[in-house]
Amino acid sequence: MKVQTLVLAVTMGLATSLAAFADDAHYKGTDAKAAAGATLTDGEIRKIDKEAGKLTIKHGPIKNLDMPAMTMVFKVKDAAMLDQVAAGDKIRFGVEKVNGALTVQQIEKQ
């Protein structure tokens, strides 16, 4: 009986740990491509900094990052994205946390 209880306790602990790991891995952006494609946020380009490879965007809530609406600076995945937009453009964009930095993965002019 004691062996069965021990096996049950170990199994339940392992299952709980794996579920927590899977949730944490998803939150950290290991499935960034799928999340970026599914979650686009409305925004407006405020400033383009080509030297730094960054955009200042006034945006609505970013659901996949649980972030409220605000204006902030983002890195871009590809410097070519900076040539696709101009200050004042209305956009939809996808952003993920990449190596600790919020990075625009996708951008669409509206």
C-alpha positions in Angstrom: 0.0 0.0 0.0 2.8 2.4 0.9 4.5 1.8 -2.5 1.3 2.6 -4.4 0.8 5.8 -2.4 4.4 6.8 -3.1 4.1 6.0 -6.9 0.8 8.1 -7.0 2.4 11.0 -5.2 5.5 11.0 -7.5 3.3 10.7 -10.6 1.0 13.6 -9.6 4.0 15.8 -8.7 5.6 15.1 -12.1 2.4 15.8 -14.0 2.0 19.2 -12.1 5.6 20.1 -12.8 5.3 19.3 -16.5 2.1 21.4 -16.8 3.7 24.3 -15.1 6.8 24.0 -17.4 4.7 23.9 -20.6 2.7 27.0 -19.5 5.9 28.9 -18.6 7.6 27.9 -21.9 4.7 29.2 -23.9 4.6 32.5 -21.9 8.3 33.1 -22.6 7.6 33.0 -26.4 8.8 29.6 -27.5 5.8 29.6 -29.8 6.5 33.1 -30.9 5.6 32.6 -34.6 2.1 31.3 -33.8 1.5 34.0 -31.2 2.7 36.8 -33.4 0.5 35.7 -36.3 -2.6 35.3 -34.1 -2.2 38.5 -31.9 -1.9 41.8 -33.8 -2.3 45.1 -32.0 -3.5 48.4 -33.4 -0.9 51.2 -33.2 0.4 54.4 -34.7 4.1 55.0 -35.6 5.4 58.0 -33.6 9.1 57.8 -34.4 11.5 55.8 -36.5 15.1 55.3 -35.3 17.0 53.6 -38.1 20.4 53.7 -36.4 19.1 51.9 -33.3 16.7 49.7 -35.3 13.7 50.8 -33.2 10.2 52.1 -33.6 8.2 54.3 -31.1 4.6 53.1 -31.3 1.5 54.4 -29.6 -0.5 51.2 -29.2 -3.6 49.6 -27.8 -3.5 46.7 -25.3 -1.0 44.0 -26.3 -3.0 40.9 -25.2 -0.2 38.3 -25.6 2.0 40.3 -23.2 -0.8 41.4 -20.9 0.3 45.0 -21.5 -2.0 48.0 -21.3 -2.2 50.7 -24.0 0.7 53.2 -24.0 3.4 54.7 -26.1 6.8 52.9 -26.1 9.9 52.0 -28.0 10.3 48.5 -29.6 13.1 46.8 -31.4 12.3 45.4 -34.8 13.0 41.8 -36.0 14.3 43.0 -39.3 15.7 46.5 -40.1 13.8 46.4 -43.5 10.6 46.9 -41.5 11.7 50.5 -40.7 11.5 51.3 -44.5 7.9 50.1 -44.7 6.4 52.7 -42.4 6.5 56.5 -41.7 5.7 58.6 -38.6 1.9 59.0 -38.4 1.1 55.6 -40.1 -1.6 53.5 -38.6 -0.5 49.9 -38.3 -1.3 46.5 -36.9 1.7 44.7 -35.4 2.8 41.6 -33.6 5.4 41.8 -30.8 7.1 39.2 -28.7 9.8 39.2 -26.0 13.0 38.0 -27.6 16.1 37.7 -25.5 14.6 40.0 -23.0 13.7 42.8 -25.5 10.2 43.5 -26.8 10.6 43.0 -30.5 8.2 43.7 -33.4 7.9 40.5 -35.3 5.3 41.5 -37.9 3.9 44.8 -39.1 1.1 45.7 -41.4 0.2 49.2 -42.6 -3.5 50.1 -42.4 
